[in-house]
Amino acid sequence: MWLLLQAGPGAVWAHLRSLGWWAPAILLPYAAVGWADARGWRCTLARPDRRKIRLASLYAIRLAGEAVNSVTPTAAVGGEPVKAWLLRAHGIPGPEALASVIIAKTALIASQSMFTALGVAAVLVWVGYPGLAAIWLAILVVAAAVFTAVLVWVQGRNPARAVWRGLGRLFPRAAFVARLEHGARDIDRRLAEFYRIERGAFLRAAAWHMLGWLLGVGEVALMASLIGHPIAWLEALAIEALAQPIRATAIVVPGALGTQEVGGVWLCTFLGMPTAAATTLWLLKRARETIFDGIGLLYLAGASAPRGAPRLP
């Protein structure tokens, strides 16, 4: 509401009216983003498990998990166990499912770090410092590679069993902790096996996720064009890439509600976009997110229905 008052409701409404019959088109880029991310996640499944689940089902499960991440204050990780749980309905064992979620999240973080580095370079080029942009791009790419290597190294040091031992100290007499031992061993075994034998699959997963981030740049450019304020691709890259750390600063706020819009509008106006157009852009991104989160939650509700109850496809 504060953003709307600052931008002027009339000006925002004028931009929204510019969409006309093209309004549904704003959903297409994110649909493609979800497809790329589902393909990336599929790369992290064990080869026999990939044949057990269709890409469409993996896509729907991803929507459900991301919806939980979005609407709960769980630092964008609360939906990851949900994804693993939903995979079990397709015959994928729990430890393998959870290991794939962990690996896919690592590949996503690796690609996001590289994408953010591109965004920082894009801003520096935009403000007229191409030489400095090249230097910072090199520094940030190296930092992202080192950070990814550390994440992979940690996953090769039996992290699931370390968590299990920690739970055992907190709840020494809990029966459920004892039952987790075999699962923790299987998760660690799968993680070690993947990074030892299937490193190429990790790179493919990261590449698919990077494609997803780049498709997000297309979403920004498309939305800006449809509301009557077309922007350059370099500007769209800077907006989409730097929106990620802005969103991450509010990890305990469900969906980064408010913080995402305020930070996004500030970034857009810094790059020269009028306040009304910037506000409209971020309201459209929020509307798109709400629609896809709703679809994901509907799928989750159907998948969670008791046996014999009507289920969503």
N, C-alpha and C positions, 0 to 999 in steps of 0.2 A: 504493500500500500504506500509505503514511504517513497519507493522508487517511482510508482505511478504518479504520485503527487509532484515529485521533482521533474519528471519528464513531461507531465501534462497529459491527462487521460485522453483528451481530444486528439493530440498528436499521435499517441500510441494507437488509438482506434483507427486513425487514418491509415497508418501503416498496416494494421491488421486487415483492413478492408481491401488493401492492395492484393492480398492473397487470392481473393475470389475463389473460383473453382479449382485453383491450383493448391488449395490448402492441404489436401491429402498427400501431396507430393513431398511434404516435409517429413513424412514417415519413412520414405524409401531409403535414404542414406543409412539410417540407423538399422533398418532391417538388413541391409548389406553388411553393416558392422557386426551384427549378431551372427550372421552366416560366417564371416571370416573368423570370428572368435571361436565359434563352434568347431570349425575346421582345425584351428590351432589346438583346441582341447582334445580333439580326436587323435591328434598325433601323439599325445601323452599316454593314451591307453595301451595296454599290452596288445600285441597283434591278435591273439585269439578273441580278446574282448571287443575289438573294433568291429568284428563281424556280428556281434550280438545286438548292436544298437544302430538304428538308422540316424543319419545326420539330422533329420527333422526332429527326432526325439531328443537328441543332444541339444539342439537349438532351444527347444521348449524348456528343458531342464535348466539350461543356462539362464533363460529369462526368469524362471522361478527363483533361482539362487540370487540373481542380481536384484530382483525385487525385494527379497528379504534383506540384502545388503543395504538397499536404498531406504527402506521404511523403518529400520531398526538402528538404534545407536550402538552398533557393534564394530565400529572402525572398519567397515567394508569387508569383514571376514565372517560375519554371522551366517551368510548364505552359503559359504563353502561346504560346511557339513551337510546342509540341505541338498546340495548337488550330489554329494557322495551317497546320501541316503536314497535319493531318487534313482540313481544308477543301479542300485541293488534290485529294483523291480525288473531290470532287463537282464538279470542273470550275472551281473558283474559282482564278484565278492567285495565285501566291505573294505578290507585293507587295500585291495587294488584300486577301488573306486576313490578312496581318500588319498592315496598316493598320487593318482592322476590329477586330482584337484590341486594338490600341493605343487606338483610340477607345472601344471598349467598356470597357476597363480604366479609362480616364479618367472615363467616365460613372459607373462603379461607385464609383470613389474620391470623385467629387463627391457622389453620393447617400449614401455612407457617412459623409462629413464632416457632412452635414446631419443624418443619423440620429443620429450621436454627439452633436451639439448638442442634439437633442431629449432624449437620454438624460441629459445633464448637467442640463438644465432639470428633467427628471422627478425626479432625485435631490434637487435643491434644493426642489422642491415637496414631496417626500416628508418631508424633514426640517423643513418648516415655514417656508420662505422663498420664497413665490411671487413677491414683488416682485423679489428678487435673481435668481430663475429667469428672469424676463422680460428683465432686463438682460443676463444672460449668454447667453441664447438669441439676442438680437439681435446681440451681439458675435460670437458663434461663427458665426452664419449669414453675417454679412458676411465674416468671415475665410475661411469655406469658399468663398464666392463668389469672393473675390479669389484664393485658392489655385487654384481651378478655372480662372479666367481666365489665370493664369500658365501652367498646364499647357497650355492651348489655345494660348497665345502661343508657347510653346516649340515646339509641334508645327507651327506655321506658319513656323518658321525653319529648315527643312531638317535636322531632327535625324538622319535616316537617313544623309544624306551626311556629316554631322559624325562619326558613328560610323565610317563607311567610311574617312574620311580618317585618323581615329585608328588604325584597324587598319592602314592603309597605312604609318603611321609606325612601328608596332610590328613589322610584318612586311613590309618594303619589297619583298621578292622573292617573296612568296607568290603563287602563281597564283590561289588561291581568292579572294584579296582583290580582284584585278582583275575577276574574274567577278561580284563583288557590286555593281559600280558601277551597272549598269543597273537592278538591283533596288532599290537605294537611291534612285535618281532616281524610280522609279515609286511607291515608298512615299511619298516626300515630295510627289509630285504628287497622289496620292490624299488625303493628309491635308489639304493646302491646299484641294483641291477640295471636300472634305466640309465643312470649317468655313466655307467661303465660300458654298456653295450649299445645304447640307443642315443648317443649324443647328437647324431644327425637329426633325429626326431625332435629333439629339444630346439635345435636351430630352425627347423621347419615350423614348429609351434610359434616361436618368437617372430618369425617372418609373417605368419598369418595374422598374429596380433598387431604387428606393425602396419600391415595392410588395413586392419580395422581402424587404427588411429588415423591413418591417412584418409580413409573414407569419411572420418569425422570432420576433416578439413573441408571435404566436399559438402558436407551438411551445412557448415557455417556459410560457405559461399552461396549455396542454393537458397538458404533462408534469407540471407541479406539481399540477394537479387529479387526474390519474390516479394519482399516488403518494400521494394522500390529504392534500395540503397546498395547497389552492387559494390563489392570491394575486390581488391586485388588478392590473388592467391597467397601472396606472401603475408598479407594482413590476416587472411583467414587461418593460415598456419600458425601465426603468432597467437591468435585468439584461442584456438582449440588447444594448442600445446600448453600454454601457460594457464589455461583454465584448470588443468589437472592438479597442479600444486595448490591452486586456490581452493579447490574442492577438498583436497587432502588436509588442509589446515583446520577443517571442521569435521573431523572424522567421527566425533561423538554426537553430532547433530544429524538426526535422521534425514537422509537425502540432501544434506548440506543446505537445508531449506533457508532461504534468505541470504546466507553467506555466499552461496554460489552466484546468486543474482547480483548482489552488491559488488562482489569482487569482479564478476564478469563485465558488468556495466562500466566499472572504473577502468578496467583494462581496455575496453572498446573505445571509451572516450579519450583515453591516453593516446590511442592510435589514430584519433581524429574522427571517430564516428559520432554523429549527433546523439545526445542523450536519449531522445525519443526512439530513434532507430535501435540503439543498443539495448534499451529496455525491452523493446518488442522482440528483438532477437532472443534474449534470455528467457522471456516469457514463453516463446515458442519452443525453446529447448526444454523448458520445464513441462510444457504440455505434452510434448513427445515422450518425455521420460515417464510421465504419469500414465499415459496410454500403454506403453510397453510394460510398466510395472504392474498395471492392472491385468494385462494378459498373463503375465507370469504368476501372479497370485491366484488367478482363476485356475491355471494349470495345476498349481500346488494344491489348491483346494480339492480338485478332482482326483489328483493322485493320492491324497490323504484320506479320501472317503472310505468308510468301512466297507468290507466285503458285502456285496449284495445291494449296496446303495448305488444310485445313479452316478456314473463317473464321466468326467469330461474326456473327450478323445485325446 
